[in-house]
Amino acid sequence: MELSFLQLIWFILIIVLWIGYVTLEGFDFGTGMLLKVLPKNDKERRLTLNTIGPHWDGNEVFLLTAGGATFAAFPEWYATMFSGMYMALVLVLVLLIIRISAIEWRGKVNSAKWRNVWDNLHTCSAWLVTFLWGVAFANLLQGMAIQVGTYKNGEFIPADVNSVDEALRGGAQHFLTDGFFSLLTPFTILGGIMLVALYLTHGALWLALKTRGEYSVRALAYAKKSSLISTGITAVWAIWGNFAYSVSPMVSLIPMAITAVLLIASAFLTLKGNEKVAFFLHFGALASAVVFIFSTFGANALKSNINEAYNLTLVQASATAPTHTVMLVAAIVFVPIVLGYTIWSYLKFSQRMAVENIPDENAGLDLKKVREFETVSA
């Protein structure tokens, strides 16, 4: 069966949501990874966090919406992917919770030790989450150990590759049959390293763009080095993925080429000291990279690296047409609102900041008096 118009629309909308998450959370994670690298003192760390303060929680909306849209529009895609990657996704969730706690609780207690602990946790979680997202995207491109079959008495019985459609009509389902470590291959590990490198550059350009003075100069100097490394790693990974794993390598070659041009242009302008244009070109490169990854799927939601007969197609994974119609109405109403608010928030908080804007006094309670209570007379 061929993709219907509504199925295609929802596949594109899911790609758009992932673009929003990858590009916007990219500099959030990059900033977190650099939190213990670029700043020389606590005021500079506070400045670093203030650059993402108005935005980071709103950026996470795109992840929640992408997951929800996948669940509603392509439920079998969601079920197969999330159950197969269960341990990895739980780890991502725990790390995201740690990151949220680090941002929110850092300033609650006026203690250098307290702040240092949360900064270390923030940095570690940003590095690990970024690496895991890179591994996850690389697995989607490469394909995973997906088979069609049934479980009987705890044992998986795969369907014959020549009668998969018949098996599906008989109640068989798609399963990721290998464990957590099957997700780690040379290609997917390189994918994790690639995303770490890209986000370091994205975060450094963001800090150069959002700050002024000596700190901005330092961030730009870091971006000049990291942009060359990240562009080189991305080139190796993308060429490898396109010609080894893409369903239609000539189709996916187009967004891959666009990504390459944008990354090279961003690196060139970074070296020239134009952090503003370089950041937006890098932003576009990340968006194009997401399109590249999804363009390698063909008409599949998930690819099997065991046998292409076990591929989970978008048609097989899809919800019903009435479900897509109702969801589309909601999307037409709410997506512009979310995008409009997101754009407004970035315009509203577009000013550059400097260390001089950070007050000398640290906020938060005195740790020694947290549990002391005074009787207030009436």
MOMOPE-V481196 format. One record per residue. N is the residue number from 0. RES is the residue in one letter. NEAR is the number of other C-alpha atoms within 12 Angstrom. Layout:
BEGIN
N_RES_NEAR ; N_RES_NEAR
END
This chain:
BEGIN
0_M_12 ; 1_E_15 ; 2_L_21 ; 3_S_20 ; 4_F_15 ; 5_L_27 ; 6_Q_36 ; 7_L_25 ; 8_I_25 ; 9_W_38 ; 10_F_39 ; 11_I_24 ; 12_L_31 ; 13_I_36 ; 14_I_32 ; 15_V_28 ; 16_L_34 ; 17_W_37 ; 18_I_31 ; 19_G_35 ; 20_Y_34 ; 21_V_40 ; 22_T_38 ; 23_L_38 ; 24_E_40 ; 25_G_46 ; 26_F_46 ; 27_D_47 ; 28_F_50 ; 29_G_48 ; 30_T_50 ; 31_G_49 ; 32_M_40 ; 33_L_41 ; 34_L_44 ; 35_K_29 ; 36_V_25 ; 37_L_35 ; 38_P_28 ; 39_K_19 ; 40_N_21 ; 41_D_29 ; 42_K_27 ; 43_E_34 ; 44_R_37 ; 45_R_37 ; 46_L_33 ; 47_T_46 ; 48_L_43 ; 49_N_32 ; 50_T_39 ; 51_I_37 ; 52_G_24 ; 53_P_20 ; 54_H_29 ; 55_W_33 ; 56_D_26 ; 57_G_26 ; 58_N_34 ; 59_E_30 ; 60_V_26 ; 61_F_30 ; 62_L_30 ; 63_L_20 ; 64_T_28 ; 65_A_31 ; 66_G_27 ; 67_G_25 ; 68_A_36 ; 69_T_35 ; 70_F_27 ; 71_A_30 ; 72_A_40 ; 73_F_39 ; 74_P_29 ; 75_E_29 ; 76_W_39 ; 77_Y_30 ; 78_A_27 ; 79_T_33 ; 80_M_37 ; 81_F_25 ; 82_S_23 ; 83_G_32 ; 84_M_35 ; 85_Y_22 ; 86_M_20 ; 87_A_29 ; 88_L_23 ; 89_V_18 ; 90_L_21 ; 91_V_28 ; 92_L_23 ; 93_V_19 ; 94_L_28 ; 95_L_34 ; 96_I_22 ; 97_I_27 ; 98_R_37 ; 99_I_27 ; 100_S_23 ; 101_A_30 ; 102_I_38 ; 103_E_22 ; 104_W_25 ; 105_R_32 ; 106_G_30 ; 107_K_21 ; 108_V_24 ; 109_N_22 ; 110_S_24 ; 111_A_23 ; 112_K_15 ; 113_W_23 ; 114_R_32 ; 115_N_25 ; 116_V_23 ; 117_W_30 ; 118_D_38 ; 119_N_27 ; 120_L_31 ; 121_H_37 ; 122_T_35 ; 123_C_28 ; 124_S_36 ; 125_A_42 ; 126_W_37 ; 127_L_32 ; 128_V_39 ; 129_T_40 ; 130_F_36 ; 131_L_36 ; 132_W_41 ; 133_G_38 ; 134_V_38 ; 135_A_39 ; 136_F_41 ; 137_A_43 ; 138_N_43 ; 139_L_41 ; 140_L_44 ; 141_Q_40 ; 142_G_41 ; 143_M_41 ; 144_A_35 ; 145_I_40 ; 146_Q_37 ; 147_V_39 ; 148_G_30 ; 149_T_24 ; 150_Y_18 ; 151_K_10 ; 152_N_7 ; 153_G_7 ; 154_E_10 ; 155_F_20 ; 156_I_19 ; 157_P_29 ; 158_A_28 ; 159_D_19 ; 160_V_20 ; 161_N_15 ; 162_S_17 ; 163_V_27 ; 164_D_24 ; 165_E_16 ; 166_A_23 ; 167_L_26 ; 168_R_14 ; 169_G_14 ; 170_G_15 ; 171_A_24 ; 172_Q_32 ; 173_H_42 ; 174_F_37 ; 175_L_37 ; 176_T_31 ; 177_D_21 ; 178_G_18 ; 179_F_25 ; 180_F_20 ; 181_S_26 ; 182_L_38 ; 183_L_28 ; 184_T_20 ; 185_P_19 ; 186_F_33 ; 187_T_33 ; 188_I_28 ; 189_L_33 ; 190_G_40 ; 191_G_33 ; 192_I_34 ; 193_M_37 ; 194_L_47 ; 195_V_40 ; 196_A_37 ; 197_L_48 ; 198_Y_48 ; 199_L_45 ; 200_T_47 ; 201_H_51 ; 202_G_47 ; 203_A_48 ; 204_L_49 ; 205_W_49 ; 206_L_50 ; 207_A_40 ; 208_L_36 ; 209_K_35 ; 210_T_35 ; 211_R_26 ; 212_G_20 ; 213_E_20 ; 214_Y_33 ; 215_S_34 ; 216_V_26 ; 217_R_27 ; 218_A_40 ; 219_L_39 ; 220_A_27 ; 221_Y_34 ; 222_A_45 ; 223_K_33 ; 224_K_24 ; 225_S_34 ; 226_S_41 ; 227_L_27 ; 228_I_26 ; 229_S_36 ; 230_T_39 ; 231_G_23 ; 232_I_27 ; 233_T_40 ; 234_A_30 ; 235_V_22 ; 236_W_36 ; 237_A_42 ; 238_I_30 ; 239_W_24 ; 240_G_37 ; 241_N_34 ; 242_F_21 ; 243_A_21 ; 244_Y_33 ; 245_S_33 ; 246_V_32 ; 247_S_23 ; 248_P_27 ; 249_M_20 ; 250_V_21 ; 251_S_32 ; 252_L_28 ; 253_I_23 ; 254_P_29 ; 255_M_37 ; 256_A_25 ; 257_I_26 ; 258_T_32 ; 259_A_33 ; 260_V_24 ; 261_L_32 ; 262_L_40 ; 263_I_28 ; 264_A_28 ; 265_S_38 ; 266_A_40 ; 267_F_25 ; 268_L_26 ; 269_T_38 ; 270_L_23 ; 271_K_17 ; 272_G_25 ; 273_N_25 ; 274_E_40 ; 275_K_28 ; 276_V_25 ; 277_A_35 ; 278_F_41 ; 279_F_27 ; 280_L_33 ; 281_H_45 ; 282_F_36 ; 283_G_31 ; 284_A_39 ; 285_L_44 ; 286_A_33 ; 287_S_34 ; 288_A_47 ; 289_V_37 ; 290_V_37 ; 291_F_39 ; 292_I_44 ; 293_F_43 ; 294_S_32 ; 295_T_39 ; 296_F_37 ; 297_G_32 ; 298_A_28 ; 299_N_36 ; 300_A_44 ; 301_L_47 ; 302_K_39 ; 303_S_34 ; 304_N_28 ; 305_I_21 ; 306_N_22 ; 307_E_26 ; 308_A_27 ; 309_Y_37 ; 310_N_37 ; 311_L_42 ; 312_T_31 ; 313_L_34 ; 314_V_30 ; 315_Q_32 ; 316_A_31 ; 317_S_36 ; 318_A_28 ; 319_T_22 ; 320_A_22 ; 321_P_15 ; 322_T_21 ; 323_H_29 ; 324_T_21 ; 325_V_18 ; 326_M_28 ; 327_L_27 ; 328_V_16 ; 329_A_15 ; 330_A_25 ; 331_I_17 ; 332_V_14 ; 333_F_15 ; 334_V_25 ; 335_P_15 ; 336_I_14 ; 337_V_22 ; 338_L_22 ; 339_G_14 ; 340_Y_18 ; 341_T_26 ; 342_I_19 ; 343_W_17 ; 344_S_21 ; 345_Y_23 ; 346_L_14 ; 347_K_13 ; 348_F_18 ; 349_S_19 ; 350_Q_17 ; 351_R_27 ; 352_M_29 ; 353_A_27 ; 354_V_28 ; 355_E_17 ; 356_N_20 ; 357_I_22 ; 358_P_14 ; 359_D_14 ; 360_E_14 ; 361_N_20 ; 362_A_20 ; 363_G_20 ; 364_L_20 ; 365_D_17 ; 366_L_18 ; 367_K_12 ; 368_K_13 ; 369_V_14 ; 370_R_9 ; 371_E_10 ; 372_F_8 ; 373_E_8 ; 374_T_6 ; 375_V_5 ; 376_S_4 ; 377_A_3
END
